[in-house]
Amino acid sequence: MNQIDRRAISRRDTASPRKPQRKNGREKYEKLLDALEILITEQDSTDISLANLSQVAGVPAASVYHFFPSVDASLTALAERHYKSFGDVVLGHSDFSPSESWQDMLCQLYDLVRGYYQENIAALKVHFGPQSSWALRQLQMENNWRLADTLIKNMSREFELPPSQDWRDRFMCAININDSFCSQSYSRFGKITDDAAAEGKRAAAAYLKLYLGELLQRRQLRFAPLEASA
């Protein structure tokens, strides 16, 4: 292994949190994440230090450095917490309104995602903020893959998708396209503006239209025939 490879592995290690195994450790870990949630809501992630986190959480510095080798590791841990919550709220959502078009369903999902970020400022900052560690990028991509799978699942329930082995990649690209508009809006305004949200939807829909076309055939609901009562 050359020196460049060693440095890359070292950066990955320090960007990943060390998960606690014992109850006392888990309690400290969650307490630190609660404190980090407060800190990142009130200031930029680039202004946060582990010493500051230790002070706000009331947890000894030695414990902070044990769980989080770096600030990046603490942000990765906070992202893990929010992506779990995000999954419960957004990815577990199965009550999409009946849609007249696949574009409507796309917009429903994006509105649900934006709503989560509007209500959870820490999640907004972690997902779209300037920090870009390897571990955090991996989490972001995993979350976007789950979003793509959710979109395919719900769209397939309502519409007949053309046969293809590439739908997961196509929908992932659409998610990333929308993300780019949200990220740009966050960088400029500190939030996802109405204009950015609308442009992100249009851009993602325009990309998918290349493969889905303007209209998709609706699935026919099939009802079991009622048996005559004896």
C-alpha positions in Angstrom: 0.0 0.0 0.0 1.5 3.4 -1.0 1.5 6.6 1.0 -1.4 8.1 -0.9 -3.6 5.0 -0.1 -2.7 5.2 3.6 -3.7 8.9 3.8 -7.0 8.1 2.1 -7.8 5.3 4.5 -6.8 7.5 7.4 -9.2 10.3 6.3 -12.0 7.8 6.0 -11.3 6.4 9.5 -11.4 9.9 11.1 -14.6 10.8 9.2 -16.5 7.9 10.6 -18.0 7.8 14.2 -17.2 5.0 16.6 -20.5 3.4 17.6 -21.0 2.7 21.4 -21.9 -0.8 22.5 -22.8 -0.3 26.2 -25.8 1.5 27.5 -23.8 4.2 29.2 -21.9 4.9 26.0 -25.1 5.0 23.9 -26.5 7.6 26.3 -23.5 9.8 26.0 -23.5 9.3 22.2 -27.1 10.5 21.9 -26.5 13.4 24.3 -23.6 14.5 22.1 -25.8 14.3 19.0 -28.5 16.3 20.8 -25.9 19.0 21.6 -24.6 18.9 18.0 -28.2 19.4 16.7 -28.4 22.6 18.8 -25.0 23.9 17.7 -25.5 23.3 13.9 -29.0 24.8 14.1 -27.5 28.0 15.5 -24.2 28.2 13.5 -22.4 26.9 10.5 -20.8 23.5 10.7 -17.4 25.0 9.9 -17.6 27.0 13.2 -18.1 23.9 15.3 -15.3 22.3 17.3 -15.2 19.1 19.3 -14.2 21.1 22.4 -17.3 23.3 21.9 -19.4 20.1 21.5 -18.0 18.7 24.8 -18.8 22.0 26.6 -22.4 22.2 25.3 -23.2 18.5 25.9 -21.5 18.4 29.3 -19.6 15.3 28.3 -15.9 14.9 29.0 -13.6 15.7 26.0 -12.1 12.2 26.2 -15.5 10.7 25.5 -16.1 13.1 22.6 -12.8 12.2 21.0 -13.5 8.5 21.6 -16.8 8.6 19.7 -15.8 11.3 17.1 -12.2 11.4 15.9 -13.1 14.6 14.1 -15.9 17.1 13.6 -16.6 15.3 10.3 -17.2 12.1 12.2 -19.7 13.9 14.5 -21.5 15.3 11.4 -21.7 11.8 9.9 -23.3 10.5 13.1 -25.8 13.3 13.0 -26.5 12.6 9.4 -27.1 8.9 10.2 -29.7 9.9 12.8 -31.5 12.2 10.4 -31.4 9.8 7.5 -33.1 7.2 9.9 -35.7 9.7 10.8 -36.0 10.8 7.1 -36.6 7.2 6.2 -39.4 6.8 8.7 -41.1 10.0 7.5 -40.4 10.1 3.8 -39.3 6.7 2.6 -42.0 5.0 4.7 -44.7 7.2 3.3 -47.0 5.2 1.1 -50.1 7.4 1.0 -49.3 9.3 -2.2 -52.4 10.8 -3.7 -53.7 9.1 -6.9 -51.9 10.9 -9.6 -53.0 11.8 -13.1 -49.4 11.8 -14.3 -46.1 10.5 -13.3 -44.9 14.1 -13.1 -47.5 14.7 -10.3 -46.1 11.8 -8.3 -42.6 13.1 -8.8 -43.6 16.5 -7.4 -45.4 14.8 -4.4 -42.2 13.1 -3.4 -40.0 16.2 -3.8 -42.5 18.3 -1.8 -42.4 15.7 1.0 -38.6 15.8 1.0 -38.5 19.5 1.0 -41.0 19.6 3.9 -38.7 17.4 6.0 -35.7 19.7 5.4 -37.8 22.8 6.2 -38.8 21.3 9.6 -35.3 20.0 10.4 -32.7 22.7 9.9 -29.9 20.4 11.1 -30.7 17.9 8.5 -30.8 20.6 5.8 -27.4 21.9 6.9 -25.8 18.4 7.0 -27.2 17.3 3.6 -26.6 20.5 1.7 -23.8 22.2 3.7 -20.1 22.6 2.7 -18.8 19.6 4.6 -17.9 16.8 2.2 -16.2 14.0 4.0 -16.1 10.6 2.3 -18.3 9.0 5.0 -20.9 11.7 4.7 -21.0 11.6 0.9 -21.6 7.8 1.2 -24.5 8.4 3.5 -26.0 11.0 1.2 -25.7 8.7 -1.8 -27.3 5.8 0.1 -30.2 8.0 1.1 -30.7 9.1 -2.5 -30.7 5.5 -3.6 -33.5 4.8 -1.2 -35.4 7.8 -2.5 -35.0 6.5 -6.0 -36.3 3.1 -4.9 -39.3 4.7 -3.2 -40.1 6.7 -6.3 -39.9 3.6 -8.5 -42.1 1.6 -6.1 -44.8 4.2 -6.0 -44.7 5.0 -9.6 -44.9 1.4 -10.7 -48.0 1.0 -8.5 -49.8 3.7 -10.5 -48.3 3.4 -14.0 -47.0 0.9 -16.5 -43.3 1.7 -16.7 -41.6 0.7 -20.0 -39.4 -2.4 -19.7 -35.9 -1.4 -18.7 -33.0 -2.6 -16.5 -31.9 1.0 -16.0 -34.8 2.6 -14.1 -33.0 2.7 -10.8 -30.1 4.6 -12.3 -32.4 6.9 -14.2 -34.4 7.8 -11.1 -31.2 8.2 -9.1 -30.0 10.7 -11.7 -33.3 12.6 -11.3 -32.9 12.7 -7.5 -29.3 14.1 -7.9 -30.5 16.7 -10.5 -33.1 18.0 -8.0 -30.5 17.9 -5.2 -28.2 20.2 -7.2 -30.8 22.9 -7.4 -31.5 22.6 -3.7 -27.8 22.7 -2.9 -27.2 25.8 -4.9 -30.2 27.5 -3.2 -28.9 26.6 0.2 -25.4 28.0 -0.7 -26.9 31.3 -1.8 -29.9 31.7 0.6 -29.5 29.2 3.5 -32.7 27.5 2.5 -34.5 25.8 -0.4 -36.4 28.6 -2.0 -39.7 28.2 -3.8 -38.0 29.1 -7.1 -35.3 26.5 -6.5 -37.8 23.8 -5.6 -39.8 24.5 -8.7 -36.7 24.5 -11.0 -35.4 21.3 -9.4 -38.8 19.6 -10.1 -38.8 20.8 -13.7 -35.2 19.8 -14.4 -35.7 16.3 -12.9 -39.0 15.8 -14.8 -37.4 17.0 -18.1 -34.6 14.4 -17.6 -37.0 11.5 -16.9 -39.2 12.6 -19.8 -36.4 11.5 -22.1 -37.0 7.9 -21.0 -40.6 7.9 -19.8 -42.2 10.1 -22.4 -44.9 12.7 -21.6 -47.5 10.2 -20.7 -47.5 6.8 -19.0 -50.4 4.3 -19.2 -52.3 3.9 -15.9 -52.4 0.5 -14.3 -55.8 -1.1 -14.5 -57.2 -1.9 -11.1 -58.2 -5.5 -10.9 -61.0 -6.4 -8.6 -61.9 -10.0 -7.6 -65.4 -10.9 -8.8 -68.0 -10.9 -6.1 -69.4 -14.4 -5.4 -73.1 -14.7 -5.2 -74.3 -15.3 -1.7 -75.8 -18.7 -1.2 
